[in-house]
Amino acid sequence: MANPPYDTPSQVQPIDGEVVVIGPGATGLSVTPEAARQTAARLTRAAEQADDGHVEQIDPDDAEALARWAERLGASVQAVRNAVLAVGGDSEAVALRLGSARGAAD
């Protein structure tokens, strides 16, 4: 990832029938109570997967996924696809491959 993850939890408050999330950093959003419940469940699942060492996989045949990963990794879609074909779909291995490629080009 481009920036290290925050280790400070967000502040969460109910305001005027909405759930407001502030921080860390410049992060902020307001959601409905139902969206907050669904987000909380998704955050819990993702945290459990992260604790277990889960690594997202990148499908080289999924154009939308490649575009999202290209934006996330700061690379072209073709560079991400080439990296996936070279090292497999492990997103961490792809990020390392792309980082090494950028370092070699500097």
N, CA, C and O of each residue as an XYZ file, in Angstrom:
424
protein
N       0.833     -1.180      0.000
C       0.000      0.000      0.000
C       0.878      1.244      0.000
O       2.024      1.203      0.448
N       0.345      2.331     -0.496
C       1.112      3.564     -0.599
C       1.390      4.168      0.768
O       2.493      4.663      0.998
N       0.432      4.145      1.676
C       0.598      4.698      3.014
C       0.426      3.594      4.044
O      -0.370      2.676      3.849
N       1.179      3.682      5.150
C       0.984      2.655      6.183
C      -0.399      2.786      6.808
O      -0.968      3.877      6.822
N      -0.936      1.707      7.316
C      -2.274      1.767      7.923
C      -2.245      2.523      9.243
O      -1.235      2.522      9.947
N      -3.334      3.155      9.566
C      -3.472      3.818     10.857
C      -3.644      2.757     11.940
O      -4.240      1.706     11.704
N      -3.117      3.040     13.124
C      -3.361      2.139     14.255
C      -4.264      2.794     15.298
O      -4.405      2.296     16.415
N      -4.872      3.914     14.917
C      -5.808      4.634     15.777
C      -7.221      4.398     15.257
O      -7.481      4.612     14.073
N      -8.132      3.962     16.115
C      -9.505      3.749     15.640
C     -10.217      5.065     15.342
O      -9.843      6.122     15.850
N     -11.224      4.979     14.531
C     -12.049      6.142     14.195
C     -12.949      6.506     15.367
O     -13.267      5.666     16.209
N     -13.355      7.776     15.409
C     -14.377      8.209     16.351
C     -15.725      8.021     15.676
O     -15.867      8.315     14.489
N     -16.712      7.538     16.412
C     -18.031      7.271     15.845
C     -19.084      7.849     16.780
O     -19.075      7.591     17.983
N     -20.004      8.646     16.200
C     -21.053      9.264     17.007
C     -22.374      9.292     16.245
O     -22.384      9.475     15.028
N     -23.490      9.110     16.956
C     -24.796      9.312     16.314
C     -25.130     10.803     16.356
O     -25.112     11.423     17.419
N     -25.430     11.363     15.203
C     -25.786     12.783     15.127
C     -26.984     12.920     14.198
O     -26.918     12.544     13.028
N     -28.070     13.455     14.721
C     -29.281     13.710     13.932
C     -29.752     12.490     13.135
O     -30.117     12.615     11.966
N     -29.744     11.323     13.761
C     -30.236     10.120     13.102
C     -29.267      9.484     12.132
O     -29.619      8.526     11.444
N     -28.066      9.995     12.064
C     -27.033      9.423     11.203
C     -25.880      8.947     12.070
O     -25.769      9.334     13.233
N     -25.036      8.120     11.510
C     -23.827      7.687     12.195
C     -22.655      8.397     11.513
O     -22.424      8.230     10.315
N     -21.923      9.187     12.296
C     -20.819      9.970     11.768
C     -19.509      9.326     12.210
O     -19.299      9.057     13.393
N     -18.636      9.084     11.239
C     -17.327      8.490     11.485
C     -16.279      9.555     11.171
O     -16.288     10.145     10.090
N     -15.374      9.796     12.125
C     -14.344     10.821     11.949
C     -12.987     10.206     12.231
O     -12.767      9.582     13.269
N     -12.081     10.399     11.276
C     -10.699      9.986     11.460
C     -10.522      8.489     11.304
O     -11.478      7.741     11.106
N      -9.297      8.087     11.398
C      -8.135      8.924     11.659
C      -7.723      9.715     10.420
O      -8.209      9.459      9.318
N      -6.856     10.641     10.607
C      -6.437     11.502      9.502
C      -7.600     12.320      8.983
O      -8.438     12.782      9.757
N      -7.650     12.498      7.690
C      -8.682     13.329      7.065
C      -9.925     12.514      6.707
O     -10.772     12.990      5.952
N     -10.046     11.305      7.233
C     -11.185     10.444      6.934
C     -12.432     10.933      7.647
O     -12.373     11.308      8.818
N     -13.552     10.932      6.957
C     -14.819     11.283      7.581
C     -15.967     10.902      6.681
O     -15.882     11.033      5.460
N     -17.047     10.428      7.283
C     -18.225     10.099      6.505
C     -19.440     10.040      7.416
O     -19.317      9.936      8.636
N     -20.599     10.109      6.809
C     -21.867     10.012      7.511
C     -22.711      8.980      6.784
O     -22.860      9.043      5.564
N     -23.268      8.024      7.532
C     -24.071      6.961      6.937
C     -25.348      6.747      7.742
O     -25.465      7.188      8.886
N     -26.287      6.070      7.125
C     -27.517      5.723      7.827
C     -27.201      4.651      8.869
O     -26.172      3.982      8.778
N     -28.086      4.484      9.865
C     -27.849      3.419     10.845
C     -27.714      2.036     10.199
O     -26.867      1.246     10.618
N     -28.530      1.734      9.192
C     -28.428      0.425      8.534
C     -27.097      0.274      7.808
O     -26.473     -0.785      7.877
N     -26.659      1.313      7.118
C     -25.357      1.249      6.441
C     -24.239      1.087      7.468
O     -23.257      0.391      7.208
N     -24.376      1.720      8.628
C     -23.376      1.587      9.686
C     -23.313      0.144     10.188
O     -22.224     -0.386     10.412
N     -24.479     -0.497     10.366
C     -24.500     -1.890     10.820
C     -23.832     -2.809      9.793
O     -23.047     -3.685     10.157
N     -24.146     -2.606      8.519
C     -23.545     -3.444      7.474
C     -22.038     -3.198      7.378
O     -21.260     -4.137      7.206
N     -21.633     -1.935      7.490
C     -20.207     -1.607      7.443
C     -19.477     -2.231      8.625
O     -18.378     -2.762      8.468
N     -20.082     -2.170      9.805
C     -19.470     -2.770     10.996
C     -19.250     -4.269     10.795
O     -18.202     -4.802     11.160
N     -20.240     -4.943     10.214
C     -20.100     -6.380      9.964
C     -18.984     -6.645      8.957
O     -18.205     -7.582      9.126
N     -18.905     -5.833      7.922
C     -17.854     -6.013      6.907
C     -16.479     -5.724      7.493
O     -15.514     -6.432      7.203
N     -16.389     -4.680      8.321
C     -15.114     -4.371      8.974
C     -14.663     -5.518      9.872
O     -13.484     -5.871      9.898
N     -15.604     -6.092     10.603
C     -15.277     -7.209     11.487
C     -14.754     -8.392     10.684
O     -13.744     -8.993     11.050
N     -15.440     -8.732      9.584
C     -14.981     -9.851      8.737
C     -13.589     -9.567      8.166
O     -12.720    -10.439      8.178
N     -13.383     -8.355      7.671
C     -12.090     -8.008      7.079
C     -10.980     -8.033      8.122
O      -9.869     -8.479      7.832
N     -11.268     -7.559      9.337
C     -10.266     -7.576     10.410
C      -9.896     -9.016     10.768
O      -8.724     -9.321     10.988
N     -10.890     -9.896     10.825
C     -10.618    -11.305     11.111
C      -9.761    -11.933     10.019
O      -8.846    -12.704     10.306
N     -10.064    -11.599      8.754
C      -9.258    -12.123      7.653
C      -7.835    -11.585      7.722
O      -6.880    -12.327      7.493
N      -7.687    -10.307      8.036
C      -6.350     -9.716      8.143
C      -5.562    -10.372      9.271
O      -4.369    -10.635      9.126
N      -6.234    -10.637     10.402
C      -5.571    -11.328     11.511
C      -5.090    -12.704     11.101
O      -4.053    -13.171     11.571
N      -5.844    -13.358     10.221
C      -5.499    -14.704      9.765
C      -4.473    -14.697      8.634
O      -4.087    -15.758      8.142
N      -4.029    -13.506      8.218
C      -3.040    -13.408      7.147
C      -3.616    -13.473      5.748
O      -2.889    -13.731      4.790
N      -4.944    -13.238      5.615
C      -5.597    -13.269      4.308
C      -4.979    -12.237      3.366
O      -4.742    -11.091      3.748
N      -4.727    -12.657      2.152
C      -4.209    -11.768      1.118
C      -5.191    -11.784     -0.048
O      -5.573    -12.849     -0.532
N      -5.596    -10.599     -0.497
C      -6.516    -10.530     -1.635
C      -5.846    -11.059     -2.889
O      -4.639    -10.910     -3.085
N      -6.656    -11.679     -3.730
C      -6.181    -12.213     -5.000
C      -6.630    -11.290     -6.141
O      -7.720    -10.719     -6.094
N      -5.793    -11.154     -7.147
C      -6.108    -10.339     -8.320
C      -6.325    -11.275     -9.501
O      -5.459    -12.086     -9.829
N      -7.483    -11.155    -10.134
C      -7.830    -11.984    -11.287
C      -7.396    -11.252    -12.559
O      -7.927    -10.184    -12.864
N      -6.441    -11.810    -13.303
C      -5.950    -11.123    -14.508
C      -6.974    -11.036    -15.635
O      -6.774    -10.297    -16.599
N      -8.071    -11.785    -15.521
C      -9.104    -11.762    -16.549
C     -10.297    -10.887    -16.183
O     -11.268    -10.826    -16.938
N     -10.243    -10.208    -15.037
C     -11.328     -9.338    -14.579
C     -10.910     -7.880    -14.805
O     -10.166     -7.307    -14.009
N     -11.398     -7.294    -15.900
C     -10.979     -5.942    -16.297
C     -11.300     -4.900    -15.226
O     -10.491     -4.006    -14.976
N     -12.466     -5.003    -14.593
C     -12.831     -4.038    -13.551
C     -11.909     -4.157    -12.349
O     -11.475     -3.147    -11.795
N     -11.608     -5.381    -11.943
C     -10.701     -5.591    -10.817
C      -9.300     -5.067    -11.146
O      -8.659     -4.428    -10.312
N      -8.841     -5.339    -12.346
C      -7.517     -4.832    -12.749
C      -7.473     -3.311    -12.696
O      -6.483     -2.734    -12.248
N      -8.536     -2.661    -13.150
C      -8.586     -1.189    -13.119
C      -8.539     -0.682    -11.675
O      -7.833      0.283    -11.380
N      -9.294     -1.334    -10.769
C      -9.274     -0.929     -9.351
C      -7.891     -1.116     -8.756
O      -7.387     -0.239     -8.054
N      -7.274     -2.260     -9.035
C      -5.944     -2.519     -8.501
C      -4.911     -1.573     -9.102
O      -3.992     -1.141     -8.406
N      -5.048     -1.246    -10.381
C      -4.112     -0.311    -11.011
C      -4.166      1.042    -10.302
O      -3.130      1.638    -10.006
N      -5.376      1.518    -10.033
C      -5.514      2.793     -9.329
C      -4.941      2.694     -7.923
O      -4.222      3.584     -7.469
N      -5.261      1.620     -7.251
C      -4.806      1.421     -5.865
C      -3.288      1.330     -5.767
O      -2.693      1.826     -4.811
N      -2.663      0.694     -6.759
C      -1.219      0.493     -6.737
C      -0.439      1.568     -7.489
O       0.792      1.552     -7.500
N      -1.151      2.500     -8.117
C      -0.473      3.577     -8.841
C       0.273      3.084    -10.070
O       1.375      3.544    -10.369
N      -0.335      2.151    -10.771
C       0.298      1.567    -11.959
C      -0.737      1.478    -13.067
O      -1.928      1.687    -12.840
N      -0.272      1.167    -14.262
C      -1.202      0.988    -15.371
C      -1.876     -0.379    -15.250
O      -1.369     -1.282    -14.583
N      -3.017     -0.507    -15.902
C      -3.728     -1.787    -15.913
C      -2.834     -2.864    -16.511
O      -2.778     -3.979    -15.991
N      -2.141     -2.550    -17.589
C      -1.277     -3.544    -18.235
C      -0.125     -3.950    -17.319
O       0.253     -5.121    -17.288
N       0.436     -3.001    -16.576
C       1.521     -3.334    -15.649
C       1.024     -4.279    -14.554
O       1.723     -5.222    -14.182
N      -0.185     -4.027    -14.038
C      -0.746     -4.907    -13.011
C      -0.990     -6.294    -13.600
O      -0.644     -7.301    -12.983
N      -1.586     -6.349    -14.793
C      -1.854     -7.645    -15.424
C      -0.553     -8.402    -15.662
O      -0.481     -9.602    -15.395
N       0.475     -7.720    -16.160
C       1.766     -8.369    -16.400
C       2.365     -8.898    -15.100
O       2.929     -9.992    -15.068
N       2.240     -8.112    -14.026
C       2.765     -8.551    -12.734
C       2.012     -9.781    -12.231
O       2.623    -10.707    -11.699
N       0.693     -9.796    -12.397
C      -0.102    -10.958    -11.985
C       0.328    -12.187    -12.765
O       0.477    -13.268    -12.196
N       0.528    -12.028    -14.063
C       0.948    -13.159    -14.881
C       2.342    -13.644    -14.492
O       2.652    -14.827    -14.626
N       3.179    -12.727    -14.009
C       4.547    -13.094    -13.640
C       4.640    -13.762    -12.269
O       5.390    -14.722    -12.095
N       3.869    -13.250    -11.282
C       4.031    -13.739     -9.907
C       2.794    -14.417     -9.342
O       2.826    -14.930     -8.223
N       1.704    -14.424    -10.102
C       0.456    -14.981     -9.590
C      -0.439    -13.892     -9.038
O      -0.076    -12.715     -9.047
N      -1.609    -14.281     -8.558
C      -2.620    -13.316     -8.154
C      -2.488    -12.737     -6.763
O      -3.282    -11.870     -6.398
N      -1.523    -13.173     -5.967
C      -1.318    -12.659     -4.617
C      -1.049    -11.154     -4.689
O      -0.036    -10.723     -5.240
N      -1.979    -10.348     -4.120
C      -1.876     -8.891     -4.256
C      -0.602     -8.329     -3.644
O      -0.054     -7.351     -4.154
N      -0.118     -8.933     -2.553
C       1.123     -8.442     -1.944
C       2.321     -8.713     -2.853
O       3.208     -7.867     -2.973
N       2.356     -9.878     -3.490
C       3.440    -10.203     -4.415
C       3.400     -9.281     -5.628
O       4.441     -8.854     -6.127
N       2.191     -8.977     -6.101
C       2.044     -8.062     -7.235
C       2.544     -6.669     -6.849
O       3.263     -6.035     -7.621
N       2.169     -6.193     -5.665
C       2.622     -4.871     -5.213
C       4.140     -4.827     -5.103
O       4.766     -3.841     -5.493
N       4.728     -5.890     -4.575
C       6.197     -5.942     -4.486
C       6.830     -5.936     -5.867
O       7.820     -5.242     -6.097
N       6.264     -6.704     -6.781
C       6.788     -6.764     -8.155
C       6.733     -5.383     -8.806
O       7.696     -4.944     -9.435
N       5.602     -4.708     -8.648
C       5.457     -3.376     -9.241
C       6.401     -2.376     -8.581
O       6.955     -1.510     -9.259
N       6.589     -2.486     -7.272
C       7.527     -1.611     -6.563
C       8.943     -1.827     -7.033
O       9.698     -0.869     -7.203
N       9.315     -3.089     -7.248
C      10.658     -3.418     -7.741
C      10.847     -2.883     -9.147
O      11.914     -2.371     -9.484
N       9.813     -3.001     -9.970
C       9.889     -2.500    -11.348
C      10.059     -0.991    -11.365
O      10.837     -0.459    -12.157
N       9.319     -0.286    -10.472
C       9.441      1.173    -10.411
C      10.845      1.563     -9.927
O      11.449      2.508    -10.435
N      11.348      0.816     -8.937
C      12.687      1.116     -8.422
C      13.752      0.938     -9.476
O      14.703      1.718     -9.528
N      13.616     -0.074    -10.324
C      14.572     -0.320    -11.385
C      14.526      0.763    -12.445
O      15.533      1.058    -13.088
N      13.340      1.361    -12.627
C      13.190      2.389    -13.650
C      13.720      3.739    -13.179
O      14.011      4.607    -14.002
N      13.849      3.928    -11.863
C      14.305      5.228    -11.330
C      15.785      5.446    -11.547
O      16.319      6.484    -11.158
